[in-house]
Amino acid sequence: MDDKKTMELISLASIPLIMTLGNSMLIPVLPLIEETLKISPFQSSLIITTFSVVAIVFIPIAGYLSDRIGRKKVIIPSLIITAIGGLVAGLGSIFFAHSYSFILIGRLLQGLGASGAFPVVIPLVGDMFKNEQKVSNALGILETSNTAGKVLSPIIGALFAAIIWYVPFLAIPVLCLISIVMVGSSVHVPKSKEKPKPFKQFLHNIWQIYKNNWQWISAVFLIGGIIMFVLFGTLFYLSQLLETEYHLKGVRKGFIIAIPLFALCVASLITGKQIGQNKLLMKWLTFAGMILMALAMFLLSFEPGIRLFLWYLFIGGIGIGVVLPCLDAFITEGIEKENRGTMTSLYSSMRYIGVAAGPPFFALVMEMSVRWMFLMAGGTSIIAIALAIIAIKPDTNKASKEGNPHPVS
């Protein structure tokens, strides 16, 4: 990879890093927000959910627009909207005593902006590289940047909140500005030689792609949603547990939350470098990763002490880190370039459904039974295992070629 491409990839990798920081760094801060604003855990979970619900709706629209007008023309305005959302939440917290509604409005704007940022980056990488091995490597770097953001986010969020609790919101515009400058100055989008199809033809093509590949596409979408549901729900519970049961706050708490996320990050980087074009390997890595996640949830249902809790979550983090690059590669390498943005965005929407559902579900169920909370999470993981076995069937008789829309059947 030449220096120009390396700089472009670094610039693009800043987007998932910043988008993840903007969302996940709030997780360790939620108990502090509850205490300051006198709100319930369920209400604080909506600060995460609000962001994700808006993203669910607008991600497919952003994907369609990126296929029509260009990836960069969607990414830059999206980063600007995200920055405005951070300002609304931060300034609302400064000037109004009852700022919960301003925070939710700011999070709505952030979700709107995020819908056109990271989800559009994934198909852009597919546009930039013609060789599938390079695409897989680049996707591994993007997913690693995303997960690195998850590792750093609880620590950075705790550091910012140690200044004043609303500083994490005000940090978002600064981070977005950095990414805008990097992407604007370094990333050059390859020009498409084909004219965009009419909207009806576009919808017909998307339907035909799904109709011809509904099994593996549905499986990948559902597995991605399940992973985010379990991950964000568990992190929300861990943040509450550390503060209420172990009285851990601030940066120390942030470092503890980062432990399982570090496992996720390393596993994601290694997997992205190893999978290449091997669809069969991707299938069985997805299966193995989901086994680890289901095992972790089952073990956590026994409500172990904090050390065992973190060890079990570490195992689950490895499983998730193995699966995510495989799912990204299935979608990116399995869809024709002209429809890649929309299909990738639909996949991202499913992931955001998991992010949106996880924290409030865990917040409600943990009040009744922590054991059943984790057993239910383990049950969803078992569904993902079954999907990986039954619905993802790599076609080993066909050589995997660039532009092949059917890597699995």
Sequence and secondary structure as in RCSB ss.txt:
>XXXX:A:sequence
MDDKKTMELISLASIPLIMTLGNSMLIPVLPLIEETLKISPFQSSLIITTFSVVAIVFIPIAGYLSDRIGRKKVI
IPSLIITAIGGLVAGLGSIFFAHSYSFILIGRLLQGLGASGAFPVVIPLVGDMFKNEQKVSNALGILETSNTAGK
VLSPIIGALFAAIIWYVPFLAIPVLCLISIVMVGSSVHVPKSKEKPKPFKQFLHNIWQIYKNNWQWISAVFLIGG
IIMFVLFGTLFYLSQLLETEYHLKGVRKGFIIAIPLFALCVASLITGKQIGQNKLLMKWLTFAGMILMALAMFLL
SFEPGIRLFLWYLFIGGIGIGVVLPCLDAFITEGIEKENRGTMTSLYSSMRYIGVAAGPPFFALVMEMSVRWMFL
MAGGTSIIAIALAIIAIKPDTNKASKEGNPHPVS
>XXXX:A:secstr
  HHHHHHHHHHHHHHHHHHHHHHTTGGGHHHHHHHHT  HHHHHHHHHHHHHHHHHHHHHHHHHHHHH HHHHH
HHHHHHHHHHHHHHHHHHHH SS HHHHHHHHHHHHHHHTTSHHHHHHHHHHH  SHHHHHHHHHHHHHHHHHHH
HHHHHHHHHHHHH TTHHHHHHHHHHHHHHHHHHHH      SS    HHHHHHHHHHHHHHHHHHHHHHHHHHH
HHHHHHHHHHHHHHHHHHHTS   HHHHHHHHHHHHHHHHHHHHHHHHHHTT HHHHHHHHHHHHHHHHHHHHHH
TT   HHHHHHHHHHHHHHHHHHHHHHHHHHHHHS HHHHHHHHHHHHHHHHHHHHHHHHHHHHHTTT HHHHHH
HHHHHHHHHHHHHHHT  B TTS   TT S SB 
